[in-house]
Each structure stands twice: as C-alpha cells, then as structure tokens.
C-alpha cells in the first residue's frame, strides 16, 4: 500500500481559549458544574468574563478545541497532520488559522472566510488543577459537510473525531460522513468521547458517529463507565470491545489502560504536581496517535502519551512548547 501523506486527519471545533484562575465557591456562585464542558451563548460567556476581569489570566491565547489540541500535539512531535474546522472572518479566526500553520498543521485556506464569530472557550482553573469549560461555539456550531476535505481523509492513516461534534447537527453529519469515507478508503478511524456530559446527554448521536465501531477509542474512566454501564474496569474493558477494536482509557494519576486488540497494557503514571488539567486527555490522544503512526507498539505509545499528558498538566495551557516534545521523546528512549 502506498505511503499516505498524513498520519492523522482531524475534524472538530475551532475555539480560541482563554484560561482564568478561580475558586470553587465562584463556580458555585456562577451556577457552573465543575469539571465539565458547558455550552453557553455569547452573552453568558461575556458576562462571566466581565465578572472575572480582575482575575489572573494564566495562559496565553491559543487555538484550541479538543481535536485541534491533539492534532497540534501530534504535529509538534513530528507527525504530519490536517485539521478541518470552521472559523469566521474576524480577528480570532485569522489568529486561529495562523496558529495552526505555525504548529505545522495543514488546513483549509483562509480565503473567503464567512462572516460571523469564531468560537471561544473560557477555561476556569480551580486550585486543585481541575478545568471547567464554558464554550461559545460561534460559527463552529455550523461546521458541516462543506468543511470536509475527503481527499485529505483518504490521504491519512487515521481519521480522528472529537466527541464534542455530537452537539451540532451539521457537525455530527460531517463526522459520520468522514467516518464512512475513511472506512471505504483504507483510513483507520479514531474517536474521543471527549466529556462525561457528551456520554450522558448525547448517547444516540455518539452511537451514530461510531457506527459499527471505530478502530481506536479514547476516553477517561468516568466516560468509559458511563458509556458501558459497567461499574468496574473488568466489565468496562469487556464491554468496550463491542465499540472499538482498540482503546485507551486514561485513569488520571493512576496512569492508563491500553487495549491493543489482543492484550491489556497497564501504563504507569508519571508522578507530577498538577496545576492545570486542561488538555491532558487531548495531549494523551495526540501523543498516542503519533506513537502508533510511527510504528510504536501500543504499550510504548501509551508510555509516550502518559509522559506527555503528565508534562502538560504541570503548566498552564493545553499545549507544550515545541522543544518539550523533543525532550519527551528523548526521555522515552532513555
């Protein structure tokens, strides 16, 4: 089989992230459910920003969105990637595309961008390092079939879908079309469940996105238990095999469980002091996808992903500096 141009093609929301430190009582006061992603309108998001204008903004503005974070991580490790998203003809939209380009991610050109508002995510970080997201999707809510590049899907080893796409009817349709096209053209499929709220409230839509099953599924323990309806990991693992040929279940400070289609691999955690868990799961997925598309076995890819995720939680923001990726690869070899 001919070598493919891209290691991974991703599709997901385009969100410009702002991170702010808050206290737990402030989340309660705002009526925000801790640790989850909540969709809000622009007015609600702006109200929160105004209330928090005296707080410390702890991370520089970045191009975000779950799948984008993963694709950028893969690219920074040295992988070849393409990302489909939808931004508006505004300052944030142009910033977003420039940030993707700076990270080495191919994407649709920025000509003839539509009018509207590029999506924004307000990430609230509590002292225990937990991240709580309030997201205004903006024009990302209308991401659809027209934003797909099916030739790039064909030219990729993997298609990667973020579960958050399920909240948008057009985004969900695009995800299903991309998966079907991948299945028909020798591109393996990967999906992240993204958030416990997606599993709780959008189960039927996620079933449609997954179809008969994906080649690789990413989730955390809470999402895995909710998805399978099992209360222990033995039951979760067995039930998950009907959804995905292989999968990775992250366990926070306890590491991860990786199923390679034959065996379960227990991946040890990397002890660190976390200050911000935003992007940890995204980094895990991006590093893991990089590993398996470079010929790593699933256990080695899991170790790489665990180290990368542990590194990103020691600093604010969902991204690592480009030099840190090289250091992580070197530490894995050692």
Buried (B, 14 or more C-beta within 10 A) or exposed (E): EEEBBBBBBBBBBBBBBBBBBBEEEBBEEBEBEEBBBBBBEEEBBBEBBEEBEEBEBBBEBBBBBBBBBBBBBBBBBEBBBBBBBBBBBBEBBBBBBEBBEEBBBBBBEBEEBEEBBBBBBBBBBBEEBBBBBBBBBBBBBBBBEEBBBBEBBBBBBBBBBBBBBBBBEBBBBBBBBBBEBBBEBEBBBBBBBBBBBBBEEBEEBBEBBBEEEBBBBBBBBBBBBBBBEBEEBEEBBEBBBEBBBBBBBBBBEEBBBBBBEEEBBEBEBBEBEBBBBBBBBBBBBBBBBBBBBBEBEBBBBBBBBBBBBBBBBBBBBBBBEEEBBEEBBEEBEE
